[in-house]
Amino acid sequence: MNTSFTRKLGIAYPIVQAPMAGGPATPELAAAVSNAGGLGSLGAGYWPPAQIRDAIREVRRRTDRPFAVNLFVPERTGSTDDEISAMNAHLNAYRERLGIEPNPAIAAYAPSFEDQVQVLLDEKVPVFSFTFGIPPAETIQSMRRRGIVIVGTATTVEEGITLEAAGADAIVAQGSEAGGHRGTFLSEAADALIGTLALVPQLADRVSVPVIASGGIMDGRGLAASLALGASAVQMGTAFLASPESGAHAAHKRLVLSSAEDATAITDAYSGKAARGIRTDFMRDMRAYQGAIPDYPIQNALTKDIRQAAARADDPSLMSLWAGQGLRLATEQAAADIVKRTIAEAQAAIGKLSG
Ligand SMILES: Cc1cc2nc3c(=O)[nH]c(=O)nc-3n(C[C@H](O)[C@H](O)[C@H](O)COP(=O)(O)O)c2cc1C
């Protein structure tokens, strides 16, 4: 269990708890995983700077071990005002059904990435992880000057090579099984759905920094297999979603615990960006939408009031229920127990192979 990644970070086990923005990745979850010897992560992509600062301080109150903070690299959007108004008009039917105001005022589609980055620099977080692209060179340099470990996300070998050249210290290889948003940034998401089993060894052959396997890894068998494929760690999201420390909505946790491997699909209906989640009525209905779905983060901002009102009403049919394909293996164990069990199972699996 001693790998190039655990040595780089000075952690006991090669298990990263995936940064899960939108509620699940709480300071409690990140600290519990770090205290158990893995690397906990905050999913801070949607948070304004003050909330990121508070969450980092909360993690530090709970642990003195390393942890990661994850952000979304902004992209250019090409959506027109007409596309945005048409979508807003379409979404008003859902708002009416939920009893909320039509056409909500939206001050900003997403928080300022530069302001978010500044908090990570000020707080000198141990690890900066990111997805959806590559941050500007100055950001990478500022992180490096402060000794912050930089972890990028790749869904193809080409993206991994590009991330290494840009200065990433480790690369998450996000297979198509993965829950949540696709990190794809060099091609269309639909063209970059490479399974974890295929992606990890091909990427490990082409980069010299540690590769972190991600997507469908739920237990020690997945960890042992990932190490055999050339990964130096795994990043597990769905495995932690139903833990008591996860901030996922109760309905989301219930569905994670009761769904099977064929329950998910990839959709851009919620956010304008491809993401894997448990299928909902909203995803199905939106397939029939004739117009263009506005790009991320515009669509994400447009559906926010609907997702929030559905959550308040405990109505999962309109909520985003991000989850990966390993659903049958999800448990409601405490985060530290998931880490301990995964390590024990991996050791047993490796022992069985060599015995
Ligand atoms: C609910 C949820 C939210 C996610 N949010 C993020 C995020 O904010 N940033 C990120 O880099 N990855 C995010 N991911 C993707 C994970 O980093 C990881 O690739 C994925 O969880 C691995 O697949 P698994 O869920 O099968 O373990 C999210 C995944 C889930 C399930």
The ligand as an SDF file (V2000), in Angstrom:
LIG
                    3D

 31 33  0  0  0  0  0  0  0  0999 V2000
  -21.8790   13.1610   -6.3050 C   0  0  0  0  0  0  0  0  0  0  0  0
  -20.5920   13.3360   -7.0740 C   0  0  0  0  0  0  0  0  0  0  0  0
  -20.0470   14.6110   -7.2040 C   0  0  0  0  0  0  0  0  0  0  0  0
  -18.8260   14.7810   -7.8690 C   0  0  0  0  0  0  0  0  0  0  0  0
  -18.2530   16.0220   -7.9100 N   0  0  0  0  0  0  0  0  0  0  0  0
  -16.9780   16.1590   -8.3710 C   0  0  0  0  0  0  0  0  0  0  0  0
  -16.2760   17.3900   -8.2110 C   0  0  0  0  0  0  0  0  0  0  0  0
  -16.7820   18.3560   -7.6440 O   0  0  0  0  0  0  0  0  0  0  0  0
  -15.0130   17.4630   -8.7020 N   0  0  0  0  0  0  0  0  0  0  0  0
  -14.3840   16.3900   -9.3030 C   0  0  0  0  0  0  0  0  0  0  0  0
  -13.2310   16.5070   -9.7040 O   0  0  0  0  0  0  0  0  0  0  0  0
  -15.0320   15.2250   -9.4570 N   0  0  0  0  0  0  0  0  0  0  0  0
  -16.3010   15.0790   -8.9830 C   0  0  0  0  0  0  0  0  0  0  0  0
  -16.9300   13.8620   -9.0970 N   0  0  0  0  0  0  0  0  0  0  0  0
  -16.2530   12.7690   -9.8000 C   0  0  0  0  0  0  0  0  0  0  0  0
  -15.2680   12.0560   -8.8750 C   0  0  0  0  0  0  0  0  0  0  0  0
  -14.1000   12.8160   -8.7100 O   0  0  0  0  0  0  0  0  0  0  0  0
  -14.8390   10.6850   -9.4060 C   0  0  0  0  0  0  0  0  0  0  0  0
  -14.3450   10.7950  -10.7070 O   0  0  0  0  0  0  0  0  0  0  0  0
  -15.9570    9.6690   -9.3710 C   0  0  0  0  0  0  0  0  0  0  0  0
  -16.6950    9.7460   -8.1830 O   0  0  0  0  0  0  0  0  0  0  0  0
  -15.3680    8.2700   -9.4920 C   0  0  0  0  0  0  0  0  0  0  0  0
  -16.3550    7.3320   -9.7740 O   0  0  0  0  0  0  0  0  0  0  0  0
  -17.1950    6.5620   -8.6450 P   0  0  0  0  0  0  0  0  0  0  0  0
  -18.2480    7.5140   -8.2470 O   0  0  0  0  0  0  0  0  0  0  0  0
  -17.6760    5.3690   -9.3640 O   0  0  0  0  0  0  0  0  0  0  0  0
  -16.2460    6.2570   -7.5080 O   0  0  0  0  0  0  0  0  0  0  0  0
  -18.1690   13.6640   -8.4460 C   0  0  0  0  0  0  0  0  0  0  0  0
  -18.7380   12.3990   -8.3210 C   0  0  0  0  0  0  0  0  0  0  0  0
  -19.9280   12.2210   -7.6430 C   0  0  0  0  0  0  0  0  0  0  0  0
  -20.4860   10.8260   -7.5030 C   0  0  0  0  0  0  0  0  0  0  0  0
  1  2  1  0
  2  3  1  0
  2 30  2  0
  3  4  2  0
  4  5  1  0
  4 28  1  0
  5  6  2  0
  6  7  1  0
  6 13  1  0
  7  8  2  0
  7  9  1  0
  9 10  1  0
 10 11  2  0
 10 12  1  0
 12 13  2  0
 13 14  1  0
 14 15  1  0
 14 28  1  0
 15 16  1  0
 16 17  1  0
 16 18  1  0
 18 19  1  0
 18 20  1  0
 20 21  1  0
 20 22  1  0
 22 23  1  0
 23 24  1  0
 24 25  2  0
 24 26  1  0
 24 27  1  0
 28 29  2  0
 29 30  1  0
 30 31  1  0
M  END
$$$$
